[in-house]
Amino acid sequence: MGLTYEIAAGRVLAPFFGTSLLSWTTVIATVLGGFSLGSALGGVVAERPRAVALRNVRSALVATAVLMTVSPTLLGLMHSWGARGTDGMMLSVFLVFFPASVCVTLPSPLLAKLAIEARPGREGSSLGFVLAAGSVGAIIGAILAGFVTLPLIGSTATFAACGAVALLCLPFLRGGQWGSPSVTIAAVGFVAFAGLAGSPACQYESGLSCLHVVQRGPEIRLVSDGTLQAAERVAPVESDDGTVGLVLSYTEWLWARMDRDLGPEASVLFVGGGGYTLPTKLLASRPKAQAVAVEIDPLVTQVVRVHMPAAAEMIAQQGYDASEYEVADGQLGIVHADGRVYLNETGQRFDAAVMDAFSSGSVPAHLVTREAFARLREIVDGPVYVNLLDKPDGPLARGVHAILREHYPHVETVQGHVNARGQTNILLAASLQPFEPLDILPDGYGSTQISDARVFTDNRGWVGHR
């Protein structure tokens, strides 16, 4: 139950603060700190008279159930009260997840003591069995969270399920005095209500993504873990190829660059499917082109099929499973896999590549390393386009720029408007051949200078937002 709670904590944190090495480190450290304090306090409780100890443990289980169930609501309140950035994330994690982590481990020392007392003279093996049972329970909890509850019922219901498991432990604690029955009944009612009627944290949720679809006028926007990932304009706009117009300015620059650089039969690798807007634009404007989009989460593709008409039509007409067929009748190959794994395993060659994969508001660390781009250079003959979200001349932009300079003699960099959090889309294009200048840049975009920096490697990589 404790590990299920820990993994669910990392998942529900993503829509508010994203997922990065820093956020997961904070969650793990906080929960383990709670486990440690809970075990210490539980040791003190275990030394009390049996009736008192059992009553305290029952109270701890009831508190665990309530605190675990209310965690998503408390996290939302912290965010609405202004918790932002790394400091806000750390404070929110501590206030929301630490108390339940303390309570959930408080019964453990008493259970170990009861197991030892039940087998006089065999204290060592009894304690070993208790510790082994705890480890097995942690393994089962982690598997249930990652493979069952989070993908199938979502994070809010997973927290309620953790609370329900805590309450189900109460009948097994026999003896001693029970606390107020009304408190236990109220806790049962609260957990049941939260599990059945509580608002889900996400409109669509999998073990990888928390998705919301928002329509603003003619625009349909796909938001993943609180970050705008893609957008499509439903109403047609005037364009030379008759396709649905691009909405996000960074995609306009990427398309302008691709349109100038690529030939009519180009084959392009897209690492990060998102809303499939760029593959749709490419194939609509170049009937003989080929595209392969690598999207780690099948749920993203499903949501696009339902809510984004132009991309959905392209997928329906030209899409095929590129994990089974390298060459098929369609123009748009779709692979549901991690982008780095695909790079390592594919034998296909491409004329260009677009690196536009995001986990929450940050690029996955293993996709922005020297080794990843070295492999990309082996299978891509032409230019590589990269979309980053960072501060102007920020650490992510500097590291990726340094990598591209190692592999390509020509690197072009532009950035857009800086948002309220001080971040912007930083776009890079790298090629073995000089770039022809673009006639017009999207509104707010202009060339930018990136400072020298050490490159990211698989051993020393990007850690996420700071």
Protein Blocks (a to p, Z undefined) as FASTA:
>chain_A
ZZmmmmmmmmmmmmmnopafklmmmmmmmmmmmmmmmmmmmmmmmmmcfklmmmmmmmmm
mmmmmmmmmmmmmmmmmmmnopacjklmmmmmmmmmmmmmmmmmmmmmmmmmmmmmmmgh
ilmmmmmmmmmmmmmmmmmmmmmmmmmmmmmnojmlmmmmmmmmmmmmmmmmggjjdddf
klmmmmmmmmmmmmmmpccfbfbdcfkbccddddehjbccddeehiafbdcdfbacddfk
opacdfblklmmmmmmmmmmpcfkbccddehjknommmmmmmmmmmkbccddddfblklm
mmmmmmmmklmmmmmmmgccfklpmbdfblbdcddddfklmmmmpcbdcfbdcdfbdehj
bccfklmcfklmmmmmmmmmbdcdddddddehifklmmmmmmmmmmpcbdcdddddddfk
opacddddddfbdcdddfbdcehiacddddddddddfklccebjZZ
